[in-house]
């Protein structure tokens, strides 16, 4: 009962803040919290948790009331390196970070 989101264009540090709130929560409660949270990355996490619950209900015949979020893993992935022109012909580096999300559900 697992779901993955690979190469998400959000910094892993920012996702980890929301991921720590969802860890060890009931699946339905986690979905409600993520749906109304005003952070951009909460929407991405919502989709992954929803996918994991759908996988559990469809493949393992589990009920939504019995599911709980066991692990939330946020891994660093590719860093795209770009540059931004500044004055006097110089440039500044911009690092566009990406992350992988893994969510595993368990039965209460």
N, C-alpha and C positions, 0 to 999 in steps of 0.2 A: 504494500500500500504506500506507494511512493510516487512523487512527481518531480520533474526537473524543468528548469528554465535555463537554457544555455545562452551565453554571450549577450546578456542583458546590458544595455548601455547606461548603467548606473553604477556609481562608485560603491564598492563593497562596504566601506565604512558607513555610508548613509543607510544602506539596507540593513545593516547589523543592528542599528538602533531600533527599528521597527520589529525585526526578527526576534529580538530579546523579549519583546512584549508578548509575542504570540506563542513562544515556546511553553510547553506543558499545559496549554489551554484546551478546552473542549473545542472540537472542530466547528460547531455552529457558532459558538461564542467568538471564536477567532475570525470567522467570516463576517460576523456583524461588526466587530471592532475595525477590521480592515476596510470594510465598505465605506464607512463614514469617517475614516481618518483623513485629515487634510494634507497628507504628504503624497508626492508623486509616486514614490516607490511602494507605497502601501497598495496601490492598484495592481502593480506587478505581483506582489506577494499574494494578494487576494486571488488572482487568476491561478496561481500555482496551488494554493490551498484548495481552491474549488476543484481543480483538476485531480488532486490527490483524493478528495472525498468522492468524486465521481468514479475514479478507478477502484476505490475500496467498495463502493456500493455495487458497481457493475460486475467486477471481476471476482471479488471475494464475498459477495452477498452479505455485507455488513450494513447495519442501520446507522443513520446519521447520529442518533443519540448516543451510540456506543463508541464513537470515534473521538480520539484526542490526538493532538499534535505532539509527537514524541521528540523528533529532532528537526531542527532547522539549521542547515549548513549553508553559509555564504562564503564562496571561494573567489579569490581574485583570479581574473582571466586576462585576456590580452589587453595591453595598454597601447592605444593608438597615439602616436606622437605627431603633433602638428606644430606649426609655428605661426606667430602673429607678429606682423611688422610693427615696429615702433620707430621713433625718431632717429635721425642720423644714419639711416641704412642698417640699423640693427634689428634683431628679432628676439622674441621671447618665446620659450617653449610652452606648449599647452599639452598636458597629458589627459587624454580622454580614456578614463578607466572603464572596464567592463567587469561583469561578475557572473558567476554561475550560482543558481539557487537550487537546493535539494531539500525537499520536505518529505518527511516520513511520518505516517500516521500509525497509531496503535489502538488497540481495543482497551477500554477502561478496565 
